[in-house]
Amino acid sequence: MKVTQIRLALLVASSAAVTVLSVAAPAYAEARVYQWCANHRGSMECYYSSYQQCQASASGWGICVENPFYRPERYGAPALRSNRG
């Protein structure tokens, strides 16, 4: 193989790697942090966007608490605490 062919192969491989990484990175960056967690004896399940949704799921086995990692400004929500009633 000539030096030119090797350089071309390296250029194509590195371009493909950059393309794959740039497509995969935004998906990871968009991971959602939900506002409510169901807590049962220290086990936290933070998959709920409303208090009512959490209550329905945790009924009989746990309590609902606000997720300490939730930042409403990241998701376009107002920075107010939700009504639990």
N, C-alpha and C positions, 0 to 999 in steps of 0.2 A: 504494500500500500504506500502510496506517495504521501508526503507531508501535507499536501493540499487536501487530499481525501480525508486524512485524519483530522485536520482542523475543521473541515466541513462537518464530519460526523460529530465532533465535540460541540460545535455550534448548534447543530440540530438537537442533540441530546440535552444541552443546557437550556435551549429555548423551550423544549417540551417540559422540562422540570419546572421552569419558571411559570409556565402556563398552568400546570397542574397545581402548583402551590398557590398561585394567585386566585384560582377558582375555589380551592378548598378553604382558604383562610377566612373569607367573609362568612361562611356557614358557621364556623366555630365562634366567630366574634358576635354572632347574633343569638347566642344562647340566651334563653329567657329566664329571668329570676322572678318567680311568682310571689305575690304579696302575702299569701297566707300559708301557714304550715299546720298540719295536724301533728300533735305531739302526744306520744304515748310512751311513758317511762323513759324519756330521753331520746327516743327514736323519732326523728323529724322527717316528715314527708311534705315537701314544699312544692305542691303541684296545683295550687288553687288560686284563681284570680279574684274570687269573692269570698267573703266570710260565710255566706249562706252555702256556697259550694263546699267549703271545708267542713261546715257543720253537718251537712248531709252525709259526707263521707266518714267523718270521725264519730258519728253517732254511736254511742255504746262502747267505744274503746279508747277514746282520747279527747283532747281538748284542742281548740284552734288558737294559734298565736300568730302575731305578725312576724313575717320573715325579717330578721335583723339585717339581711343583705339586700333587701328590696330598696331600690332607689326610683321613686316614681318619675323623676325628671328624665330618666333614661328611656322611658316608654311613652312619653308624651302625656302622662297623667298628671293631674294637679297634685301638688305636694301637700295634700291633706290626708288625715287619717280617715279611714273608712268607717261608716256607721255600722256598728255590729248588731243593731237591732233589727 
